[in-house]
Amino acid sequence: MLLAFPTTTELLIPNTYTTANIVPNDLVSQHVNNLLQANQHVTEPQQQQHDQQFDALISTIRQTLTVAQVFDPAAQYSLLDTITSILQSYDDNDTSSHSRLLRELGWDLLEWLEPYLTTANGDPDMCHKVRALTSTLFRTVGQAIRPQEVYIFASEQMSLMNWEEMLSDEETAVCTAIRIVNYFGVYGEALKRTNDPTTFLENTIYPSSYCTNALDFLGKVMQQHASWGDSQVKPNRWDHVIQVMANSILDFIDLLTTTAMDQLKKQNLEQSIFKVLSHTPLSEANVAFKQWYLSTYLLLKSFETLVANMDMRLLALYTQRFPWKYSIRHPFEKPPQTIDKYDDHAAMVDLVTRCSKITLALGITFDSILQYRRGLEHSIDSAVNDSNINPEKYPLSYDGIITLLAISLYDTYLVTQVFEAENLNMLPMVLQEQWIGYHCLGPILQFIGNAQALCRVDKALFILVFLANQVDACISIDTLTDMNLPGPLNNDTTFTLRDALQVMCNTAANNPHPDLRLAAYQLISCFIDMCQGDAQLFVFMDLLDEQHSPPMQAAAIGLLKERIVNAFDKKETNGSVFSTRVITDKLFPRMFRKPTSSTLSMTLAYHMQLLNLYLYLLMRDRQQKQTRVWEEDVLDWVEKAYLRPLRGAIEAALQSLSGDQEQMIQLNLLQNTLDQVMYERNKE
């Protein structure tokens, strides 16, 4: 019989802390004989004593499973194999006895078997056989127990999960995952035997809540422990916990999806899901639509917690295959071995593929579900709580949708091009990059709100670099400051491109990964290039504001210098404000701020960049005098406002240093650059 939830726990191996003493063969034989004799008495045609013999068999099974918990794995396997044979001896011609035996044993038998799911007290191969046979027995019993009994007792097991305890200890996580996945598999067998759609849906509510909590737990495991979330971490048992638990959850989502879509097909509605739900509140929709919604919620939750936190290096893969005019890797750094890394993480990629296939089965593309999600913002369903399934209780995740977008682009542009595999065609038939930029920019930037979440930042930057490669925009100052784009971003429903720039600046300044940080800076540079002259000036005035971190301000000076150099290098400079007096009139007051010795250590890079820019202007504009940099009033102001205070701050900082050689070297370099500036100013 095909299992409802086919995921097994064979990958999960508990540690062996103690080795059980070998049980003598005669003692094992005695227990085996007791079981067989008790079973033989049940099958004998003695109706007047049948009930007593039946109870005796159940008691013998219980006693055997209780005492055998301390036996060595070989003895345990022999006894479990005997019990399996007894359960299988009641064939189809004796359905009444078989039904009664399992009904009488019921959930009690699963509780007696539970300790054997994590047997690890002897020979590893034999322990593995014990655990595998116990899992098989679990499913066998689960297929026979009344569904209502399963729903009650399995839900109780789900409610007992201690996620914090699991997260703090690997061994606890492994053993708990083994138990809960097997209980969850039994729940799946009960669902599979539930034919009434309403009853089926009612009994998916509690496991959906369990899946939500489990996915949140797995997301934390990915971020804190697993190599799936950081390729620099060695593969470990946490990876297996993720693999087994995640696939178990996807088994559940698969069953929900298949059942929902089968019902919708019978009603000829499988192609009209979004059309119907766009004008019918979910609370008023039929069971099939509610089940589809629940499946979609759990799928997007899987994308949000699992796929979003996987270390897939999509940005590196994409830019290796499709070079961008803006370099995103430092010049002396070796290319990342991204493709080789995937060879050790085939199970991770398989899980991504499985999520993608469920997406297609539900009839979802990133754009269709994004539009539906936004429509729910104005739906009366948010105020309707009389339904167990509603958008307030099960909100569709914007982060999940953005992850789906990233994986859809990965499927289209990388799966075939890089891995030479067949893709799934997850993108809509007609793809407009401008549409993606307008409608998805807010959720993309919301997605990277935490600049430390490297895997999420990588996927977001991958999308943004893809769009930058495809979209040619011309941004005016009005577009920059006044055009409202759909959110969410920073919990606002709308935002401007100016707001978007602030988020990207935060990512560029605070991300710890050099390639991702550089990519963010280059995206800012690309964004500035898309702006018209007055809008570019406005952007730089924003970037040079003191609210930004010193690294961002230093980077802004570097970006500004690039544009000044380009403006001077062009034969005709009339078209650019960056070779005119606008530099001194508008930007000098923002750049040349009085430094202090107390803050100098945090702003060394900024001052070095600024001195180099000023030195370039002095040298380049000495003859043409386009920027006013050589006018007396400007020279005097820069010296009084910045150069003299900077020299004083450097000297004070050097005097206060005590043995910090690196800091001293940096200060001396800054002082040398300042000397070059003064020499250039005083040169005839």
N, C-alpha and C positions, 0 to 999 in steps of 0.2 A: 504494500500500500504506500502511495506517495505521501510524504509528510507535508503537513501544512506549512511548517517552518523547518526547512531542511538544514539550517545551520547547526553544526555540531560543535562540541567544546573540546575536540581532540587536541587542538593547538595549545590549550591551556594546561600547563604542567605544574602542579604544586611542588614545593620544595620538600625533600625528605629530611626530616629532623631526627626521627628515631626509626630504628629497624625492628620490626616485630620478631619475636622468637618463632622459629619454625614449629608449627603445630604438628604433633605426631599423626601419621597417616591413619592410625586406628581411631583417633578422636574425630578426624574429618569424616572417616567412613561411618562412624556412629551417627553423626549429625545427618549425613546423607541418607542413611537407612531410616532414621526417624522421620525424615521428610517423605520418603517414598512410602513407608508403611502408613503414615497418616493419610497420604493421598489414596493409597489402595483401599483403605477402609471407606473412604467417601464414595469410591466407585463401585463398591459391592452393593448388591440389591437388597439392603436391609433397611427398608423404609422407616421402621419404627425407631431405629437408632441413627438415621441419616443426619438429623440436625446436630446431634451430639458429635458425630464424627466430623461433620463440616466445621464445627467450632474448634474441634481438636486440631484439624489441619491448619486453620488460621492461627491458632495459638502456637503451634509448632513453628510455623514460618516466622512469627514475631520473635519467639525465643531464639531461634537460630540466627536471625539477622541482628539481634541485640548482642549476643555473646560473640559473634564473629567479627565485631568491629575491631577487636584487638588481635585478630588472627593475622598471620602473614598473608600476602596477596595471593599466593597459590591456593591456600585453603579457602580464602574468600571467593576466588573465582570458581572453585569446584562447587561450593554451596550455591552461589548465584546461578551457575549453570543448571544445577538441579532444580532450583525454583523456576527458572525459565522453562525448563522441560515440563514441569508440572502445569504451569499456566498454559502452555501450548498443547497439553494433552487433551484439553477439552475442545474437541474439534466442532465443526459445524453440525455434526449429528447429535451433539450433546449441548446445545445452546443454553438450555435452562440451567444446567450445572455451571457452565462457564460464566454465564451472566450472573448467577448468584455468587459465585466465588469472587469475581471482581467487584460486585456490588457490596459484598460483605467486607472485603478488604479495603476497597475504595481508596480514599486519600490516605488512610493509615499506612498502606503499603508504601506509598511514595515517601512518607516521613521515615519509615524504617529503612528505606533504601538510600535516603539522602546522604548519610555519612560516606557511603561507598563512591559517591560522585567525586570525592576529593582524596581517595586513597593514595597515600604516598609513604608507605612504611616498609618498603623492601625493594625487591628487584624492579627497576624502572619499567622494563617491558611488561612484566606481569601486572604491575600497578596500572599501566596504561590499558591492559586488557580488562581489568576489573572496572575501571572508570567507563570504558566504552560499552561494556555489557550492561552496566547500571543505567547508562543513558538510553540504551535500547529498551531496557525494561521500563524505564520512565515513559517512553513514548507508547509502548505496548499497553501499559496500564491506562495511560491518558486517553487512548483511543476507545477505551471501554467504559471509563467512568462517566456517569451522567454529566452532561455539560453544566447544569446548574451548580452541581457540587464543585466542579472545576472552577467556575467563575468565582465562587465564594472563597475557596481556600487559596487559589492562585493569587487572587487580588490581595489576600492577607499577606502572602509572601512578598508581593511588590511593595506593600505599605511598610514593610520592616526594613527596607533598604537604608543603610547609613552611608550616604555618599561621602561625607567628610572623612569618615574612618577609612573608606576604601581609597580615597585620594591620598591619604597620608601614609599608606603602607601597601607595598606591591603584593606581598603574599596574601593579605586580606582581600585585595582587589581580585587577584586570580581566583581564589577559592569562592568568593562571593559571586563572581561572574559565572563560574561553572554552575553553581546552584541556580541562580536566577534565570540563566539562559535555558536550562532544562525545564524549570517550572514554566517559563514563558512558552516553551515548545509545547508543553501539555495544554496550555491555554489555547494555543493555535489549533490543536486537534479538536478541542471543543468548539471553537468558532467554525471550523470547517464543517462540523456536523449540524450547525444551526442553519436551518433553511429559511426561516421567516426573516425577511429583510429588516423589519422593525426591531425584532429581538436581537438580531445580529448587530445592528447599529448601537443599540442600548449597551451591549456588552463590549463595545470597543471604546467606551468613554474612559473607563478606569485605566486600561492598558495604554491609552493615548497619553494620559497624564504621567504614567510611569515612563513612557518613551521620551516625553519632554524632559523629565528630570535626568534620565539616563543620558540623553544627548548633551545636556548641559555639563554633566559629569565628564563625558568623553571629550568635550571641548577643552575642559581644564586639563585633562590628562595629556591631550595633544600639546597644549601650551607649556606644561610643566615637566613632563617626563618622557614622552615618546619620541622616537627618531622620525616618526611620520610628521611631526611638527617642527623638527630641526634636524637637517641631514648631518649636522656635525655630531649629533648624539649617536652612539652605537645602537644598533637594533637590540631590543630587549623585550621582556615579557609584557611591558605596557603596550607595545605595538600589538601583541596578540590579544590583549584585553580589548583594545579598540576594534580590532578586526572581527572578533567573535561577537561582541555585544552589538556593534554597528550592523553587521549582517543579520543578526537576529532581529533587530529593529526593522531593517529593510524587508525581512520576511513578512513582518506584520504589515508594513506599508504596501508591499506587493499584494498581499491577500485583500486588503481594503480596496486597492486600486482595481484589481481584477473583478472583484465583486461589484463595485460601483459601476465600472464601465460595462459589465455584462448587463446590469439592470438598465442602464441608459441606452444601450444598443437595442434592447427589447422594446424600448419606448421610442426608438428612432431619434434619440436626443443627443447622441454622442458627439455630433458635429455642432450642436447648438448650445453648449454649456454656458459660454460667456454671454451669448445673446439672451438666454433665459434669465441668468442670474443678474444681468444688468438692470432688469426691470422687475425682478421678483426678489423680495427680501429673503435671505437664507432661512429665516424663521418660518417662512411660508412655503419654502420649497419642499419637494418630496424627499423621501429617504435617500434615494440614489444621489441627489445633488448634495445632500448633507454629508454623505459618505465620501463623495468626491472632494468636498471642501476639506474634510478631516484628513484625507490622504494628502492633499496639497499642502495643508498646514505642516504635517509631519515631514513631508519631503523638503520643503523650504527650511524647516528647522534643521534637517540633516545637512543641507547645503551650508547653513549659517554656522553650525557648530563643528561639523566634521570637515567638509571640503574647504571651507574658508581658512581653516587653521592648518591645512596640509602644506608642507614645504615642497611646492611643485616648481618653483623658480620659473614661472611663466614669462616674466619680463625678460630674463636672460635668454630663454628659448626663442622668444619672438624676435628679439633684436639680433640674435645670431643668424636667424633665417631671413629676417627682413630688416636690413641695416637702416638706421635712422640718421639723418644728417647731424643730429645732436648726439655726441658721444655720451654714453652712459656708463662707461667703464674706465677706470683710471688707466693711463697709458702703459704702465709697467706691470699691470696685474694680469695673471693668467686667466684665460676664459674658464668659467665654472664648468665642472664636469657634470652638467645637468643630466644629459642623456644617460651617461653611465650610472648615475645615481638611481635612475628609474629602474634599472635592472634588479636592484636589491629591494625594490618597493613595488613589485608587481601587484601584490595584494592591495596596496593603497590605490593604485591606478584602476584596478578592477572594481574597487568600491566606487570610485568616481564614475566609471562606466555604468555601473549598476544604477546609481542615482540618475544618470542621464537617461537610461532606458525607461525608468519609471516616469520620468518627465514626459517622454514621448507617449507613453501609454496613457497618461492623463490628458493628453492633447494640449500641453502647455508649451509656450515659448516665452522667453523673458519679457517680451513686449506686451503680450496678451495678459500675463499675470500682473505686470506692473500697472497696466491701465485698470484692470479689475481691482487691484489693491487700492489705487487712488480713488476709485469710485466708492469704495467702502468708507472713505473718510466722511462722505456726505450721506451715508446710508442710515436709515432709521434703525437698522439692525443693531447698531452700537448701543442703543438704549433698550433693546429687547433682551430680557434675561430669562424668559420662560422656556427657552430652548436650551438643551444641553450643549448644542453645538452652535456657537455664534461667534462673530468676528472679535468680540471683546474678550472672550475666554480663550479663543484660539486665533490670535492675530497673525496674519500673513507677514512674514519677515522681509523687510526691505533689504537687510543684509543678505538674506537667503537669495533674493531676486538678483542682487548684484553679483553674488557668487555664481548663480546660474548664468548670468551674462558672460562672466569671465570664462566659465567652462564651455559655453556655446562658442565663443571665439576660439578657445583652445581646440575644440572639436573641429572647427572649420579650417583653421589656419595652421595648426600644429600637428594634429594626429596623423594626417596623411603626409604633409610636407616633411616633418621631422622623423616620425616613427614609421612611416610607410605602412600605415594601417588604415583600415576602412573607417571613415567617420560616420556619424549618426545623423548628419544634417539637422542640427538642433536650431540653427538660426532660421528666422522666417524667410519665406521665398523671396520677398523683396526687402532688402536691407538698406536703410538710409542712415548713413553715419551721422548726418546732421540731426536727425530725429533722436538718435541715441545721445548725442551730446546735449541737446536741449532737455530731454526728459529724464536722463539718467545722471547728469552731472551732480545734482544734489545728493541723491542716495550714494553715489560713488564716493564723494567727499565725506559724507557721514560715515561711510564704511571704514575710512582710515582715520577716524577721530582719535584713535589711540595710535600714535606714531610708533610705539614700541612693539606693536603686533605685526611682526615682520611679514608673516605669510599673508595676512590680509592686505597690508600695504603693497606687497608685491603684485597681488591680483588687481588691485585698483590701479596701480601705475601701469600695469600691462594694458588695461582697458584704455587708459588715458593716452598712452603712447600710440596705441593702435588708432585712436581717434585723431591724434595730432598728425599721424601719417596720412590720414584720409581726408581730413576736413581743412579747407582753406577759407578762413574767416577774416573779416575786416571789422575791427571793433572800434567804435567811436567812443568818445567820453560819455555821451548820453547812454549808449548801450552798456558801458562799463558800470555806470552808477545807478541807472534808472530802470533798466529792463529787469523785470521779475521772472525768475525761473522757478519751476515747481520743485519743492523739497521732497522729503524733509532734509534740512541741514541745520545742525545746532538746535534741533527741536522746533524750528520755524517751518511753516508750510511753504513759504517762498523765500528767495534770496537773490542777491545780485552777483554779478561776476566779481565785483569788489570783495564781497563776502567770501566767495570761492577762493580768491587769491590769498586771503588771510589763512584759510585752512591749509592750503598747499604750502604756505610759508612755515606753518607750524610743523608740518611733516618734514619739510626740507631741513629745518633747524634741529629737530629732536630725534629723527630716526637714527638708530645706532649703526645701521649697515651702510658702509660707504657707497656701494653701488646704488642702493635705493635712494640714499640721500642725494647723490649726484643726479640721478634720474629726476628727482623732484625739482632740483634746481634747474635742470635743463628744460623741464616742462614749464617752469616759470619763465625761462628765457624764450621758449616757443610762444607762450602766451603774450609776452611783451612784443614779440615780432608781429603778432597778429593785430596789435593795436595801432591806430593812427598816431601821428606825432604828438598831438596834445594829450591823447590818452596814455601814451608811453610816459610822458612827463608826469602825468598825474599818478601813474603806477609807481614811478621811482620816488615821488614825494611821499607816497604811502609807505613804501618799503624802507625808506630812511627814517621813518618815525621812530622815536625812542621806545614805543611800545613793543617793537620787535626785539628778539633776542640778539645779542652781539654776533653770533654766527650768521644769522639772517642778514643783518646790516652789512657785515663784511662781504657776504655773497652779493648783496645788492650793489655795493661799490664795484665789485668785479664785473657784474652784468652791465653796469653803467659805463665802465671803461671800454668794454667791448663795443658798445654803440658809439661812443665818442671816437674811438679808433676808426671804426667803419665810416663814420661821417667825415672825418678828415681825409681818409684814403680815397673817397669818391672824388671824381673830377668836379662834379657840380654839387656843392654843399647847400644850395638854397633850400633843398627839400627836407633837410633834417634840422631839428632844433638842437641837436647835440654837438653842433659846431658853431653855436651862436652864444650871445651874451646871456641867453636863458640859463646856461649852466651856472654862471656866477650869480645871476640875479635870483634865481629860484632855488637852486640846489645847494649852493655853497652855504647858505645859512642853516640848512638842515644837516649838512655833512660835518662842518667844522664846529664841533661843540667842545667846550672847555673840558679837558680830561683831568682826572685826579689820580694821585698815586694809589689810592685805595681800590679803585676800579680798574686800574691799568692791566692787571694780570688777566682779567676776564675779557678785555677788549683789544689785546695785542694784535690779533689778526685784522680787526677793523682798522686800527690806526696804520698798520703796514699797508693795507690795501689803499687807504685814503692818501697816504704819502706818495705811493707809487702813481696813483691817478693824478695827483697835483703835480708831481714831477713831470709826468708825460705832457700835461697841458702846458707847463712852463716851457718845455723844450719844443713842443710841436707848434705852439701858437706865438713863438717869439717874433716871427717875421710878419705873419698875417694879421695878428691882433684881432681875431674874430670873436673872442669870448670875454674880453675885458680883463683877462687874468693878469695882464701886465699893467693895467692902469693903477696909478699910485694909491688911490683910495682903497682899491681891492687888495693890493699888496699889504698896505698898512693894516687893514681890518683882519686879514688872515693871520698876520704875524701876532697881533695883539690878542685876537680871540682864540687862536689855536696853537701856533708854533711855539711861542714863549711858554704858555702853560704846559704844553706837551714836554718840552725840554725839562722844565721844573719837575714834572711828574716822573719822568724817567730817572732823573738824578736822585729824587727822593726814594724811588722804588729800589734803585741799585744800592743805596745806603742801608736800606732796611732788610735786604736779603741776607740770609745766613746759611750759606752752603748749598743753595738751590742752583746748581750749575746750569741746568737746562733753562730755567727762568732767566738767569743772568745772560746766557747766550742770546736769548730772544730779545731781551732789552737792549743789548749791545747792537744787535742787528737793526733794531728800530732806531737807535741813536745814530747809527751810520747812515741810514736812509734819510733821517732828518738833516744830517750834515750835507748830504748830496743835494737836498732841496734848497738849503740855505746857500750852498755854493752856486747853484743854478740861478737863484734869485739875484745874487750879488755879482754875477759874471757880467762883464761889459759886453 
